[in-house]
Amino acid sequence: MSRLQIIRNATIVNEGRTFTGSVLISGEHIKAVYEGSQFIEVSQPCIEIDGTGLLLLPGVIDDQVHFRDPGLTQKGDLYTESKAAVAGGVTSYMDMPNTRPQATTIEILEAKYALAATKSLANYSFLMGVTNDNVDELKKVDPRKVAGVKMFMGSSTGNMLVDNQETLNRVFSELSILIVTHCEDEPTIQRNIQHYKELLGEDIPIEYHPLIRSAEACYKSSAYAVELATKYNSRLHVFHLSTAKEMSLFSSDIPLKEKRITAEVCVHHLWFSDKDYAKYGNRIKWNPAIKSETDRQALIDAVNSNKIDVIATDHAPHLMSEKEGSCLTAASGGPLVQHSLVAMMQLVKQGVFTLEKVVDKMCHSPAELFRIEKRGFIRPGYFADLVLVDPNRSWTVTEDNILYKCGWSPFEGTTFDASVLQTWVNGNLAYDNGQFDETIRGKRLLFDY
């Protein structure tokens, strides 16, 4: 007999509605959702959780993380970063292929899945990497078991840059699986580097990062990806958009289920702008770069208008020693999964977004876009991936409560008004007020194809 749990009288945020209700969990799945504050009688022995005054949300699905496993585990690994994710209300994630070795063959990809099965506290999927010469291997990917293929149309990760025209045409014309892209135009970036080296020398300050990895570089590459996807009717998802100009490439008039071309924004591009480089320096150096306040506001507007479909993190831990140096030498990327949900809820409190919009973009839409099986919603029969949040328990990010293996956060010193209290992964209470149940691991995500 499956173990029963009931979360009573929580404020449930789900599918565009906020209401008082209770959720009954049986084993790994949601058995029933009750609306109203009436007492629900459960005939079998049942674990009771009082949700009065608390928010109950679907577990966050982060469609873009770099957990650094295998090969770069001094920065993070599938255990440490999934643990931080669960503490932040993230119950499922999709990890990128730029590990060591790079996940550009099915054999290497499946080795990552096997590793996650032993280490990950959250549910997981891995994208397979595109190179200039592995299209035939990509065509062997089972779309029911793999979230998609990842293509770097910009040299953010060294030799994974895809710049061969024949390869690009083959990827967009021959693959039916979702194509996910990092879009920055490499020739534009190289011209900008040369320009600022001539102007400033080798030691270029961080404030020039968004001028080197410029809005022009982003738009040119994103526009080309959209052009190819339109030409071949491919399914394209563009990661971490960062500019106002790119918003002209996407539609708000089509329901997500009907979109062939979709868009993602990351928490840092919604939170920071170029005025923050003076305070945070290399801690907020990402590729694509954080840009102007005008760009940030355009991204916020695009989330609210549904031009942007998903909010994620691009969680990419580096050691602090790697974040030192000039604009050209400091590593790009930062850790975010522990703080993404509470950061977005802080923007809700500021009136930037509604809570229903945040749940849509962080929970529902990733599940719908990637066609994830039975996740992302609070529905009977779905996996019980749930998060209980106290919207009025404030806390400050400090070195002592950061769970990332790299040991730092761009949010260090920030006070958030909401706290994640409990997180369920497949019906298992994986995180409970600072304590973890590490006896059960997450599951491999499956996709409705």
C-alpha positions in Angstrom: 0.0 0.0 0.0 1.4 3.4 -1.0 2.2 5.8 1.8 -0.3 8.7 2.1 0.5 12.3 2.9 -1.8 15.3 2.9 -0.9 19.0 2.7 -3.9 20.8 4.3 -5.3 24.3 3.8 -2.4 25.7 1.7 -2.7 28.5 -0.7 -2.3 26.6 -4.0 -0.9 28.4 -7.0 -1.6 26.4 -10.1 -2.7 26.9 -13.8 -3.4 30.6 -13.4 -5.4 30.3 -10.2 -4.7 30.9 -6.5 -7.0 29.2 -4.1 -7.1 27.6 -0.6 -7.0 23.8 -0.8 -5.4 20.5 0.1 -3.3 18.0 -1.8 -3.3 14.2 -1.1 -0.1 12.4 -2.1 -0.1 8.6 -2.5 3.4 7.2 -3.0 5.1 9.0 -5.9 2.0 10.7 -7.3 -0.7 13.3 -6.5 -3.9 11.3 -5.7 -6.3 14.2 -5.3 -6.5 18.0 -5.2 -9.3 19.5 -3.0 -10.5 23.1 -3.2 -11.7 24.9 -0.2 -10.9 24.8 3.5 -13.2 22.0 4.5 -11.6 19.1 6.5 -10.8 16.2 4.2 -11.2 12.8 5.9 -8.5 10.2 5.0 -9.4 6.7 6.0 -5.9 5.2 5.9 -2.9 6.3 8.1 -1.6 9.5 6.7 1.2 12.0 7.3 -0.4 15.4 7.9 1.2 18.7 6.8 -0.4 22.0 7.8 -0.2 24.4 4.9 -2.1 27.2 6.6 -0.7 30.6 5.5 1.8 28.9 3.2 2.0 28.7 -0.6 2.0 25.3 -2.4 3.5 25.4 -5.8 4.5 22.8 -8.4 8.2 22.0 -8.3 10.3 24.3 -10.4 11.7 22.8 -13.6 15.0 24.5 -14.6 15.7 23.9 -18.3 19.3 25.1 -18.2 22.0 24.1 -15.7 25.7 23.2 -15.7 26.2 20.9 -12.8 29.8 20.2 -13.9 29.7 16.4 -13.7 31.7 14.6 -15.0 35.1 16.2 -15.3 34.7 19.6 -13.6 33.6 18.5 -10.2 35.9 20.8 -8.3 33.2 23.5 -9.1 30.1 21.4 -8.5 28.7 17.9 -9.1 25.3 16.2 -9.6 25.0 15.6 -5.8 25.9 19.0 -4.5 24.1 21.1 -7.1 21.0 19.0 -7.1 20.9 19.3 -3.3 21.1 23.1 -3.6 18.4 22.9 -6.3 16.0 20.9 -4.0 16.6 23.4 -1.2 15.5 26.1 -3.6 12.3 24.4 -4.7 13.8 23.1 -8.0 12.6 19.5 -8.5 13.7 18.8 -12.1 16.6 20.1 -14.2 18.2 19.8 -17.6 21.9 19.7 -17.7 24.1 21.0 -20.5 26.7 18.9 -22.5 29.8 20.9 -22.0 31.3 18.6 -19.4 34.5 16.6 -19.6 34.1 14.5 -21.7 31.6 16.5 -23.7 28.3 14.8 -24.1 28.4 14.6 -27.9 27.8 10.8 -28.3 25.0 8.6 -27.0 27.5 6.5 -25.0 28.8 9.5 -23.1 25.3 10.9 -22.7 24.0 7.7 -21.2 27.0 7.6 -18.8 25.8 10.9 -17.4 22.3 9.5 -16.9 23.8 6.5 -15.0 25.8 8.9 -12.9 22.8 11.0 -12.0 20.8 7.9 -11.0 23.3 7.4 -8.2 23.8 11.0 -7.2 21.0 13.4 -8.0 18.4 14.3 -5.4 16.2 16.0 -8.1 14.8 14.7 -11.3 17.1 15.1 -14.3 17.6 15.1 -18.0 20.7 15.8 -20.2 20.9 17.6 -23.5 23.2 16.1 -26.1 25.8 18.5 -27.6 26.0 19.4 -31.3 29.4 19.6 -33.0 30.4 20.3 -36.5 30.6 16.6 -37.3 28.1 14.6 -35.1 24.8 15.1 -36.9 24.5 11.4 -37.7 24.9 10.6 -34.0 22.3 13.2 -33.0 19.8 11.5 -35.3 20.0 8.3 -33.1 18.8 10.2 -29.9 15.5 8.8 -28.5 13.3 11.9 -28.0 11.3 10.1 -25.4 14.3 9.9 -23.2 16.3 13.0 -24.0 15.2 16.6 -23.6 16.8 17.9 -26.8 20.1 18.8 -28.5 22.2 21.8 -27.5 24.0 23.9 -30.0 26.4 26.7 -29.2 26.2 29.3 -31.9 28.9 31.3 -30.1 32.2 30.1 -28.5 31.1 30.3 -24.9 32.4 26.8 -24.4 35.5 26.5 -26.5 35.4 23.8 -29.3 31.7 23.2 -29.1 31.1 26.2 -31.4 29.0 25.1 -34.4 29.9 27.4 -37.3 29.9 25.0 -40.3 27.1 26.0 -42.7 26.4 22.5 -43.9 26.2 21.3 -40.3 23.7 24.1 -39.4 21.5 23.2 -42.4 21.6 19.5 -41.5 20.7 20.1 -37.8 17.7 22.3 -38.6 16.5 20.3 -41.6 17.1 16.7 -40.4 16.4 16.6 -36.7 12.9 16.3 -35.3 14.0 16.6 -31.7 14.0 20.1 -30.0 17.0 22.2 -30.9 18.2 24.4 -28.1 20.7 27.2 -28.9 23.1 29.6 -27.2 23.2 32.5 -29.6 26.0 35.0 -29.9 27.8 35.9 -33.1 31.4 35.0 -32.8 32.8 37.3 -35.6 31.1 40.3 -34.0 32.5 39.4 -30.6 36.0 39.0 -32.0 35.8 42.4 -33.7 34.6 44.0 -30.5 37.5 42.4 -28.5 40.0 43.8 -31.0 38.4 47.2 -30.8 38.5 47.5 -27.0 42.0 46.0 -26.8 43.3 48.7 -29.1 41.4 51.3 -27.0 42.2 50.0 -23.5 44.8 47.3 -23.7 44.6 43.8 -22.4 43.2 44.7 -19.0 39.7 45.6 -20.0 37.3 46.4 -17.1 34.2 44.3 -16.5 31.9 47.1 -17.5 32.9 46.5 -21.1 31.7 42.9 -21.1 28.2 43.8 -22.4 29.8 46.0 -25.1 32.1 43.1 -26.3 29.4 40.4 -26.1 27.1 43.0 -27.5 23.4 43.3 -28.2 24.3 43.2 -31.9 26.2 39.9 -31.4 23.1 38.4 -29.7 20.6 39.6 -32.1 22.5 38.6 -35.2 22.9 35.0 -34.0 19.4 34.7 -32.6 17.9 36.1 -35.8 19.9 33.6 -37.8 18.7 30.7 -35.7 15.1 31.8 -36.0 15.6 32.2 -39.8 16.9 28.6 -40.1 14.1 27.2 -37.9 11.5 29.1 -39.9 13.0 27.8 -43.2 13.0 24.2 -42.1 10.0 24.3 -39.7 12.2 23.1 -36.9 11.5 23.2 -33.2 13.8 25.8 -31.8 14.2 27.0 -28.2 16.6 30.0 -27.7 18.3 30.1 -24.3 19.1 33.1 -22.1 17.9 36.0 -24.2 19.4 39.3 -23.0 18.4 42.1 -25.3 15.4 44.2 -26.1 16.1 43.9 -29.9 15.8 40.1 -29.8 12.2 40.3 -28.5 11.1 41.2 -32.1 12.0 37.6 -33.1 9.3 36.0 -30.9 5.6 35.8 -30.8 3.1 36.4 -28.0 0.0 35.6 -30.2 0.4 31.8 -30.4 -0.4 29.4 -27.6 2.8 27.7 -26.3 1.6 24.2 -27.5 1.5 25.6 -31.1 4.8 27.4 -31.0 7.7 26.0 -33.1 10.1 28.7 -31.9 10.3 29.5 -28.2 12.3 31.7 -25.8 13.9 31.6 -22.4 15.2 34.2 -20.1 17.4 33.7 -17.0 16.9 35.1 -13.5 20.1 37.2 -13.6 19.0 39.0 -16.7 15.7 39.9 -15.0 17.4 40.9 -11.7 20.6 42.8 -12.7 21.6 45.4 -15.2 24.8 47.0 -16.3 24.6 49.5 -13.5 25.3 46.6 -11.1 28.8 45.8 -12.5 30.3 48.5 -10.3 29.0 46.7 -7.1 29.3 43.0 -8.1 32.1 43.0 -10.7 32.9 39.6 -12.1 30.4 37.9 -9.9 27.7 38.9 -12.4 29.8 38.1 -15.5 27.7 35.8 -17.7 27.6 34.9 -21.4 25.4 36.4 -22.8 26.3 39.5 -20.8 24.0 41.4 -18.4 23.1 44.4 -20.4 21.2 47.7 -20.0 18.3 48.6 -17.8 16.3 49.1 -21.0 17.1 45.6 -22.0 16.1 44.3 -18.6 12.8 46.0 -18.7 12.1 44.7 -22.2 12.8 41.2 -21.0 10.4 41.7 -18.1 7.7 43.0 -20.5 8.3 40.0 -22.7 7.7 37.6 -19.9 4.5 39.3 -19.0 3.3 39.4 -22.6 4.3 35.7 -23.2 6.9 36.4 -25.9 9.3 34.7 -23.4 8.1 31.2 -22.5 10.5 30.0 -19.7 12.4 31.5 -16.8 15.6 29.4 -15.9 19.0 30.0 -14.3 21.9 28.9 -16.5 23.4 27.8 -13.2 27.1 27.6 -13.9 29.3 27.5 -10.8 33.0 28.5 -10.9 35.5 28.7 -8.1 36.0 32.3 -6.9 39.6 32.1 -8.1 38.3 31.5 -11.6 36.2 34.6 -11.4 39.2 36.9 -10.9 40.9 38.9 -13.5 39.9 41.2 -16.4 36.8 41.2 -18.6 38.6 38.9 -21.0 40.1 36.4 -18.4 37.5 36.0 -15.7 35.2 33.0 -16.1 31.6 33.6 -17.2 28.8 32.1 -15.2 27.5 31.8 -11.7 25.5 29.6 -9.3 21.7 30.3 -9.0 19.5 27.2 -8.5 19.2 27.6 -4.7 17.9 31.1 -5.0 16.0 31.3 -8.3 12.5 30.8 -6.9 12.9 33.2 -4.0 14.5 35.8 -6.2 11.5 35.6 -8.6 9.1 35.8 -5.6 10.9 39.0 -4.5 10.1 40.5 -7.9 6.5 39.4 -7.4 6.5 41.4 -4.1 7.9 44.4 -6.0 5.0 44.2 -8.4 7.2 43.2 -11.4 5.4 39.8 -12.0 2.4 38.0 -10.6 2.9 34.8 -8.7 0.8 33.0 -11.2 3.1 34.2 -14.0 6.2 33.0 -12.1 4.6 29.6 -11.6 3.7 29.5 -15.3 7.2 30.4 -16.6 9.1 28.2 -14.0 6.9 25.2 -13.7 4.1 24.8 -16.2 5.8 26.2 -19.4 9.0 24.2 -19.2 6.9 21.0 -18.8 4.7 22.0 -21.7 7.5 23.2 -24.0 9.7 20.1 -23.5 6.6 17.8 -23.3 7.7 16.4 -20.0 5.6 13.5 -18.9 3.3 14.1 -15.8 5.3 17.0 -14.2 5.0 20.7 -13.9 1.4 20.9 -12.6 -0.6 20.1 -9.4 -2.9 17.5 -11.0 -4.1 14.1 -9.9 -2.0 11.4 -11.5 1.0 13.6 -11.9 4.2 13.1 -10.0 4.2 14.8 -6.6 6.9 17.4 -7.3 5.8 20.1 -4.9 7.2 23.1 -3.0 5.8 24.6 0.2 6.9 28.3 0.6 6.4 30.7 3.5 6.0 34.1 1.7 6.7 36.0 5.0 9.8 34.3 6.4 12.6 36.6 5.4 16.3 35.5 5.4 19.6 36.7 4.2 22.0 34.8 1.9 25.3 34.3 3.7 28.3 32.1 3.2 27.0 29.8 5.9 23.7 29.0 4.2 25.0 28.7 0.6 24.9 25.0 -0.5 26.7 25.3 -3.8 30.0 23.4 -3.9 31.8 26.6 -5.2 30.8 28.3 -1.9 29.5 31.7 -3.2 26.5 33.4 -4.7 25.9 36.6 -6.6 23.0 37.1 -4.1 25.3 36.9 -1.0 24.1 39.7 1.3 20.6 39.9 -0.3 17.6 39.5 2.0 14.6 37.6 0.5 11.2 37.9 2.0 10.1 34.3 1.1 11.6 31.0 2.2 11.3 27.5 0.8 10.2 25.3 3.7 9.7 21.9 2.1 10.2 20.2 -1.3 8.8 16.9 -2.5 10.4 15.0 -5.3 8.3 12.2 -6.6 6.3 12.2 -3.4 9.4 12.0 -1.2 10.0 14.9 1.2 13.5 15.5 0.0 13.9 18.8 1.8 12.3 19.8 5.1 13.3 23.0 6.9 17.0 22.6 6.3 17.1 18.8 6.5 17.5 16.5 3.6 16.3 12.9 3.0 19.0 11.5 0.8 17.8 7.9 0.8 15.9 8.3 -2.5 17.2 9.7 -5.7 15.4 11.6 -8.4 14.2 10.1 -11.7 15.1 10.4 -15.3 12.6 12.7 -17.0 10.6 11.2 -19.8 9.0 13.1 -22.7 5.7 12.7 -24.5 6.7 11.8 -28.1 
